[in-house]
Amino acid sequence: MSGGDGASDERGRLESDPFDYRLTGRGGVVVFRGGRPVMTVGGRDAARLLDALQRADDSQAQHLLARASGNYRRGNERV
């Protein structure tokens, strides 16, 4: 079942194992899950992601980070 923004987390994995992120000194975004870095986003993509994260609530931020990391696409989770 999709949420209002088209995102879904039916299994509750984003709640039980949430993503986190940190900014790099060069303006990039490092996405973490389980304390390990899973993806580094740089350039324009990082700026867009940061802008979206600043406007998002916690649930939306988790979906944005999941999409950015590539772990959740088209309903297929890669765990």
TIRO-2110 file (N, C-alpha, C; in Angstrom, 1 decimal):
// TIRO-2110
0.8, -1.2, 0.0, N, 1, A
0.0, 0.0, 0.0, CA, 1, A
0.9, 1.2, 0.0, C, 1, A
0.6, 2.2, -0.9, N, 2, A
1.4, 3.4, -1.0, CA, 2, A
0.9, 4.5, -0.1, C, 2, A
1.9, 5.3, 0.4, N, 3, A
1.5, 6.4, 1.2, CA, 3, A
1.0, 7.5, 0.2, C, 3, A
0.7, 8.7, 0.8, N, 4, A
0.2, 9.8, 0.0, CA, 4, A
1.1, 10.3, -1.1, C, 4, A
2.4, 10.1, -0.8, N, 5, A
3.4, 10.6, -1.8, CA, 5, A
3.9, 9.5, -2.7, C, 5, A
3.2, 8.3, -2.7, N, 6, A
3.6, 7.2, -3.6, CA, 6, A
4.6, 6.3, -3.0, C, 6, A
5.1, 6.6, -1.8, N, 7, A
6.2, 5.8, -1.2, CA, 7, A
5.5, 4.8, -0.3, C, 7, A
6.2, 3.7, -0.1, N, 8, A
5.6, 2.6, 0.7, CA, 8, A
6.7, 1.9, 1.5, C, 8, A
6.3, 1.5, 2.7, N, 9, A
7.2, 0.8, 3.6, CA, 9, A
6.4, -0.2, 4.4, C, 9, A
5.7, -1.1, 3.6, N, 10, A
4.8, -2.0, 4.2, CA, 10, A
5.4, -2.9, 5.3, C, 10, A
6.7, -3.3, 5.1, N, 11, A
7.3, -4.2, 6.0, CA, 11, A
7.9, -3.5, 7.2, C, 11, A
7.9, -2.1, 7.3, N, 12, A
8.4, -1.4, 8.4, CA, 12, A
9.9, -1.3, 8.5, C, 12, A
10.6, -1.6, 7.4, N, 13, A
12.0, -1.7, 7.5, CA, 13, A
12.7, -0.3, 7.7, C, 13, A
12.1, 0.7, 7.2, N, 14, A
12.6, 2.1, 7.4, CA, 14, A
12.5, 2.5, 8.8, C, 14, A
11.6, 2.0, 9.5, N, 15, A
11.4, 2.3, 11.0, CA, 15, A
12.3, 1.5, 11.8, C, 15, A
12.5, 0.2, 11.5, N, 16, A
13.3, -0.7, 12.3, CA, 16, A
14.8, -0.6, 12.0, C, 16, A
15.1, -0.2, 10.8, N, 17, A
16.5, 0.0, 10.4, CA, 17, A
16.6, 1.3, 9.6, C, 17, A
16.6, 2.4, 10.2, N, 18, A
16.5, 3.7, 9.5, CA, 18, A
17.8, 4.1, 8.8, C, 18, A
17.7, 4.9, 7.8, N, 19, A
18.9, 5.5, 7.2, CA, 19, A
19.3, 6.8, 8.0, C, 19, A
20.5, 7.2, 7.8, N, 20, A
21.0, 8.4, 8.4, CA, 20, A
21.9, 9.0, 7.3, C, 20, A
22.3, 10.3, 7.5, N, 21, A
23.1, 11.0, 6.6, CA, 21, A
24.0, 12.0, 7.2, C, 21, A
25.1, 12.3, 6.6, N, 22, A
26.1, 13.3, 7.0, CA, 22, A
26.5, 14.1, 5.8, C, 22, A
26.8, 15.3, 6.1, N, 23, A
27.3, 16.2, 5.0, CA, 23, A
28.9, 16.1, 5.0, C, 23, A
29.4, 16.2, 3.8, N, 24, A
30.9, 16.2, 3.7, CA, 24, A
31.3, 17.6, 3.6, C, 24, A
32.6, 17.9, 3.7, N, 25, A
33.1, 19.2, 3.6, CA, 25, A
33.0, 19.8, 2.2, C, 25, A
32.9, 18.9, 1.3, N, 26, A
32.8, 19.4, -0.1, CA, 26, A
31.4, 19.5, -0.6, C, 26, A
30.4, 19.4, 0.3, N, 27, A
29.0, 19.6, -0.1, CA, 27, A
28.3, 18.3, -0.5, C, 27, A
28.9, 17.2, -0.3, N, 28, A
28.3, 15.9, -0.6, CA, 28, A
27.5, 15.4, 0.6, C, 28, A
26.7, 14.3, 0.3, N, 29, A
25.9, 13.7, 1.3, CA, 29, A
26.3, 12.2, 1.4, C, 29, A
26.7, 11.8, 2.5, N, 30, A
27.0, 10.3, 2.7, CA, 30, A
25.8, 9.7, 3.4, C, 30, A
25.2, 8.7, 2.8, N, 31, A
24.0, 8.0, 3.3, CA, 31, A
24.5, 6.8, 4.1, C, 31, A
24.0, 6.6, 5.3, N, 32, A
24.4, 5.5, 6.2, CA, 32, A
23.2, 4.7, 6.5, C, 32, A
23.4, 3.4, 6.7, N, 33, A
22.4, 2.5, 7.2, CA, 33, A
23.1, 1.5, 8.1, C, 33, A
22.6, 1.3, 9.3, N, 34, A
23.2, 0.4, 10.2, CA, 34, A
24.6, 0.8, 10.6, C, 34, A
24.8, 2.2, 10.6, N, 35, A
26.1, 2.7, 11.0, CA, 35, A
27.2, 2.6, 9.9, C, 35, A
26.8, 2.0, 8.7, N, 36, A
27.8, 1.9, 7.6, CA, 36, A
27.4, 2.8, 6.5, C, 36, A
28.4, 3.4, 5.8, N, 37, A
28.1, 4.2, 4.6, CA, 37, A
27.7, 3.3, 3.5, C, 37, A
26.5, 3.6, 2.9, N, 38, A
26.0, 2.8, 1.7, CA, 38, A
26.1, 3.6, 0.4, C, 38, A
26.2, 4.9, 0.5, N, 39, A
26.2, 5.7, -0.8, CA, 39, A
26.7, 7.1, -0.5, C, 39, A
27.5, 7.6, -1.4, N, 40, A
27.9, 9.0, -1.4, CA, 40, A
27.2, 9.7, -2.6, C, 40, A
26.5, 10.8, -2.3, N, 41, A
25.9, 11.6, -3.3, CA, 41, A
26.6, 12.9, -3.4, C, 41, A
27.0, 13.3, -4.6, N, 42, A
27.7, 14.6, -4.8, CA, 42, A
27.1, 15.5, -5.8, C, 42, A
27.7, 16.7, -6.0, N, 43, A
27.3, 17.6, -7.0, CA, 43, A
25.8, 18.1, -6.9, C, 43, A
25.2, 18.2, -8.1, N, 44, A
23.8, 18.7, -8.1, CA, 44, A
22.9, 17.8, -7.4, C, 44, A
23.1, 16.5, -7.5, N, 45, A
22.2, 15.5, -6.9, CA, 45, A
22.3, 15.7, -5.3, C, 45, A
23.4, 16.0, -4.8, N, 46, A
23.5, 16.2, -3.4, CA, 46, A
22.8, 17.5, -2.9, C, 46, A
22.9, 18.5, -3.7, N, 47, A
22.2, 19.8, -3.4, CA, 47, A
20.7, 19.6, -3.5, C, 47, A
20.2, 18.8, -4.5, N, 48, A
18.8, 18.6, -4.6, CA, 48, A
18.3, 17.7, -3.4, C, 48, A
19.1, 16.7, -3.0, N, 49, A
18.7, 15.8, -1.9, CA, 49, A
18.7, 16.6, -0.6, C, 49, A
19.7, 17.4, -0.4, N, 50, A
19.7, 18.2, 0.8, CA, 50, A
18.5, 19.2, 0.9, C, 50, A
18.2, 19.8, -0.2, N, 51, A
17.0, 20.7, -0.2, CA, 51, A
15.7, 19.9, 0.1, C, 51, A
15.6, 18.7, -0.5, N, 52, A
14.4, 17.9, -0.2, CA, 52, A
14.4, 17.4, 1.3, C, 52, A
15.5, 17.1, 1.8, N, 53, A
15.6, 16.6, 3.2, CA, 53, A
15.2, 17.7, 4.2, C, 53, A
15.6, 18.9, 3.9, N, 54, A
15.3, 20.0, 4.8, CA, 54, A
13.8, 20.3, 4.8, C, 54, A
13.1, 20.0, 3.8, N, 55, A
11.6, 20.2, 3.7, CA, 55, A
10.8, 19.0, 4.2, C, 55, A
11.5, 17.9, 4.3, N, 56, A
10.8, 16.6, 4.6, CA, 56, A
10.6, 16.3, 6.1, C, 56, A
9.5, 15.6, 6.4, N, 57, A
9.4, 15.1, 7.7, CA, 57, A
10.2, 13.8, 7.9, C, 57, A
10.2, 13.2, 9.0, N, 58, A
11.0, 12.0, 9.2, CA, 58, A
10.7, 10.9, 8.3, C, 58, A
9.5, 10.6, 8.0, N, 59, A
9.1, 9.5, 7.1, CA, 59, A
9.5, 9.8, 5.7, C, 59, A
9.2, 11.0, 5.3, N, 60, A
9.6, 11.4, 3.9, CA, 60, A
11.1, 11.4, 3.7, C, 60, A
11.9, 11.8, 4.8, N, 61, A
13.3, 11.8, 4.7, CA, 61, A
13.9, 10.4, 4.6, C, 61, A
13.2, 9.4, 5.3, N, 62, A
13.7, 8.0, 5.1, CA, 62, A
13.5, 7.5, 3.7, C, 62, A
12.3, 7.9, 3.1, N, 63, A
12.1, 7.5, 1.7, CA, 63, A
13.1, 8.1, 0.7, C, 63, A
13.4, 9.4, 1.0, N, 64, A
14.3, 10.1, 0.1, CA, 64, A
15.7, 9.4, 0.2, C, 64, A
16.1, 9.1, 1.4, N, 65, A
17.4, 8.5, 1.6, CA, 65, A
17.5, 7.1, 1.0, C, 65, A
16.4, 6.4, 1.2, N, 66, A
16.3, 5.0, 0.6, CA, 66, A
16.4, 5.1, -0.9, C, 66, A
15.7, 6.0, -1.5, N, 67, A
15.8, 6.2, -3.0, CA, 67, A
17.2, 6.6, -3.4, C, 67, A
17.8, 7.5, -2.7, N, 68, A
19.1, 8.0, -3.0, CA, 68, A
20.1, 6.8, -2.9, C, 68, A
19.9, 6.0, -2.0, N, 69, A
20.9, 4.9, -1.8, CA, 69, A
20.7, 3.8, -2.8, C, 69, A
19.6, 3.7, -3.4, N, 70, A
19.3, 2.6, -4.4, CA, 70, A
18.9, 1.3, -3.7, C, 70, A
18.6, 1.3, -2.4, N, 71, A
18.2, 0.1, -1.7, CA, 71, A
16.7, -0.2, -1.9, C, 71, A
16.0, 0.8, -2.3, N, 72, A
14.5, 0.6, -2.5, CA, 72, A
14.2, 1.2, -3.9, C, 72, A
13.9, 0.4, -4.8, N, 73, A
13.5, 0.8, -6.2, CA, 73, A
12.4, -0.1, -6.7, C, 73, A
11.4, 0.5, -7.2, N, 74, A
10.3, -0.2, -7.9, CA, 74, A
9.8, -1.4, -7.0, C, 74, A
9.8, -1.2, -5.7, N, 75, A
9.3, -2.2, -4.8, CA, 75, A
10.2, -3.3, -4.5, C, 75, A
11.4, -3.3, -5.1, N, 76, A
12.3, -4.4, -4.8, CA, 76, A
13.4, -4.0, -3.9, C, 76, A
13.4, -4.5, -2.7, N, 77, A
14.4, -4.1, -1.7, CA, 77, A
15.6, -5.0, -1.9, C, 77, A
16.8, -4.4, -1.9, N, 78, A
18.0, -5.1, -1.9, CA, 78, A
18.6, -5.0, -0.5, C, 78, A
18.6, -6.1, 0.2, N, 79, A
19.0, -6.0, 1.6, CA, 79, A
20.4, -6.7, 1.8, C, 79, A
END
